[in-house]
Amino acid sequence: MSENQNALEGAPMFTAFGLRAEAVKLSPGLHVVATPIGNLGDISLRALSTLAAADAVIAEDTRVTKVLLAHYGISTPLVAYHEHNAAVMRPHLVARLTNGAALALVSDAGTPLISDPGYKLVAATLAEGLPVTSVPGASAVLTALVVAGLPTDRFFFEGFLPPKSAARRQRIAVLAPIPGTLVFFESQHRVAETLHDLAEVLGPRDAALARELTKVFETVRRGTLPELAETFAAEPPPKGEIVLLVGPPQDGALEIDAEELDRRLAKALETLSVKEAATVISVETGQPRRKVYARAVELSARNR
């Protein structure tokens, strides 16, 4: 066996397009690696090389990442790092980085640090003056945003809303004035309730529900919030990973009379505080917040 063959056998390798390839030597530090959100083909050659050359892959769920590594013939050791063990594991991982290790950080799917505990590890690594490198790739947030048909010039990623309706509506009311598309993750079992609360608080804004993105059964449903709320209330819970997107508030004031303003405020006050109701209706109608708040105070006092 030649010297080159011996060297190749000891080198970190990965498989792509049916061919074995040698990974590029990795510099010490933390490498934040985006992985596919569904379709295993949505990974870059740089990401594969990084995962193969790392001293270890830090994974949210090692069972999920093991499937990805096996698919591409990568044998790098896996280390579990999730919300339940993060506080204990973080010092050990930083110590390895301090000693010159090259570690790859991944989430279950998509870009790490988005709704996972990875940001604390990144912060701890930077606090020690150690390098952090991004290996970009798939993101459920951006994938959903570009197919939703909603404005993309400004958007706000909220992640998961509170599981209880009252707290969820309060949070939605806080988000109502944001002048951009709102992006949420949601559980399949709560999506109908969440759509109902979004419709109640935000009114007839344009919206979209994206599920199973990049997979065989990828589906995007579009309509106003009330339309989507009615549709999903009448159907079984949708399967798969779900992203909800809601368009920004309308520009300009609506032509509404005092009676219509009172009707909207009365409905909002059924579930929201005076302050929250005033914020939501002001955003929804374009009416001055001071005027709407004053009227909300009057209606609330009258109904006591």
N, C-alpha and C positions, 0 to 999 in steps of 0.2 A: 504494500500500500504506500502511495506517495506521501511526501510531507504535506502537500496541499490538502490531500484527502483527510489526513489525520487532523489537520487544523480545522477543516470544515465540520468534521464530526463533533468537535468540541464547541463549535460556535452555536449561539442561539439561532433557531430557525423558525420559519413559519411557512405555511402553504397558501398560495393564492393562484387562482386559475389553473389548478392542478399541478403547479410547479413548486418545488421547495426553494425557498430563498433564504439567504443569510441576513439576519437583522443587523442594522447599523449599530455600532457601539454607542451606548447611552451615557451621557454625562451625569455625574452625581446630582441628586436633587429630587424634588417631587414633580412628577409629570402627570398633569390632569388630562385624562384621555376620554374623549367622547366615543360612545359605542352606539350601535344601532338601536332604534326604538321599536323595531319589529322585524324588518327585513335585514337578514344578516349580511346582505350584500352592501348595505350602507355603512361601510367602514373604510377608512383611508389606508393606503399602504403604509403611510407614516405611523398610523395608530397600531397596525399589526406589528410593525418593526419595533415600536416602543414597548408593546406588551411582551414581545418575545425576548427583548434584550434586558428588561427590567430585572432587578434582583428579586422582586416580589410584586404581585398585583394586589392592591388593596381594594376589596370589593364589598359592596353593601350586602349582597347575598351571594356567597360563594357558589351556591348551586346554580344560580342563573349565569354567572360569569364563566363557570366551568364549561357550560354548553358552548359558549362563544369561543373560548380558547380551544376546545376540542375540535370544533368545526374548522379551525384554521391551523391545526397541528401545533399548537403552542403548549409547552409544558412548564411554564413559569409557575412557581409556587403561589398559592392564594392565601391572603390574610383577610379575615373578616373584620370589617369596621362599620358599625351601624349605631343608631341612636342609643341602643341599650348597653353597648360596651365602649362607646367612644371615649368617655372620660378616662377609662382605664387604659385603653390601647394607645391613645394619642401620645403620651410621653414616651412609650416604647418606640413608636414609629418615628418620632422626632429624634430620638437617640440614634436610631439606625441611620437616619439622614445625616446627622451630625458626624457620624463615623464614615461617611462617604458613600452610603448606599444610593442606588438609583431606584426609586419606587414609583410605580404607576398607580394612580387613583382612578377608579371607575365607579359609576353608579349602576343600578340594575339595567338602566336603559337611558340613552341620550347623554346630554352634557352633565357632568357631575356638578355638585353644589346647588342645583336647581331642585328645591324641596328635598334635600338630603343633608346629612351632617358634615359633609366634606369641607364646608367653608371654615369650620373651626380648625381643622387640620392645616388648611392653607394658611390661616392667620397665625397659627403656632409655628409653622415652618418659617414664614417671613419674619416673625418676631425674633427668631434665632439667626437671622441674616443668611438663611439658606435659600437657594434658587427654587423658583416655582415656574414651570413651563406648561403652557397650554397646547394641547394637541386637539384642534377643533374638529367638529363633525356634527352629527345629527342632534336635533333638539326638537322635542315635541311642541314646544311653544312656537318656534318659528315655522315648523312644518304646518301646524294648524293655521297660523296667521296668514300664510301665503295662499291658502286654498279657501279661506272663509268668505272672501269677497267683501270684507270690511276694511275701513281705512287702516293703512299700515304705517303712515308717517309718524304717528305717535301711538304707543301702546303701554299698558301697565299690567305686569304679571303679578297676580295676587296669590296664586297657588290654591290651596284648599280653603274654602270658607268654613266657618264654624259648623259643627254637625247639628246643633239645635236651632230651630227656626227663629226664635227671638233674637239670639245672638247673631245669627246669620243676617237677618234683616237690618240690625243695627250696623253691622259692618258694611253691608251693601249701601246703606245710606251715607256712610262716610266716603265710599268710593264714587258715589253718584256724580259729584262735580268734576271728576277728572276728565280733561278734554282729550281723551284718546280711547282706543279700543281696549276693553278690559278682557284679560285672559285668565281663566280659572282651570284648575284640575278638579275632577269630581268623581266620587265613587258611583258605580252603576246603580247601587241601591238607593242613593240619595238624589240622583239627577232630576227626577220628576219634581221632588219637593223644592230643590234649589231653583229650578226653572220657574216654578210657581212664585217663589219669594222674589226672584229677580224681576218677574213681570209685575208683581204687586208694587214693588218699590220704584222700579225704573220706568215702568210704563211700556209703550209699544216701540221700544228700540229694536233696530235690526240686530239679529243674532245668528249664531251658527253653533251646531254641535258636531264635533269631529270625533270619530271613534276608530280604533284599530288602524291608526295611521301607518302607512307603508306596508300593511299586511294584505292578505288576499281579500279580506272582507272590509276593507277601508270604506267608510261611509261618512259623508258630510251632509247634514240636514240644515237647511237655511230657512229663515222666516223671521217674523217679529217674535219678541219674547212671549206675548200671550199665545201666539199660534203654536210655538214650540212647546210651551207649558201644557196646552190642551192636548197636543199630539202625544206627548210622552206620558201624560197622566192616564191615557187610554190604552197604552201599550205595555207589554212586559218590560222589565228593566233591560236596557241595552247591554250587550256583552262587551267586554274588552276595556281598554284604557280610554278615558274620555277627556276631551278638552272642550270647555265652553268658552265662547267668545261673544262679547256684547259690544255693539257699536257705541261711539261717543254720543253725548247729549246733542240735541239739535241746536244749531246756531239761531239766534234771534228769538224774539218773544212771540208766543202764540197770541192770536187774537181771541182772548177769552173774557167773558164778563164776570162780574162779582159772584154770580150764582155758580158758574162753572168752577171758579177758583175755590169757593167754599166746598163744593162737592168733592173736588180732588183732595183738599185738605182734610175734610172729614174722613174720607177713606184712608188716607195716610195715617191719621191720628188713631185709627183703630189698632194699629200695631206698632207705631213709632212714637217717640217722644216729640214734644213740640219743636225742639231744635232740629231733630232729624227730619221730621215731616216738612218743616220749612225749607230745609236744605234740598230735599228731594223735589218738592214741588217747584221751587225756584229754578232748579236746574232743568226740570222737565218742561216748564212753561216759558222760561226766559224772563220771568217777572223779577223785579228787584227783590233781593232776599229780605231786606229790611221791611218792605211792605208785606211780604208773605209771612214773615215771622210775626209781625204785629197782629195780622189776621188770625194766625194759628193760635196765638195766646188768647185772643177773644173767644174763639170757638171752643178751646179747651176749657176755659173758665165757665162758659155757658153750659157745657155738658157735665160739669161736676155735680 
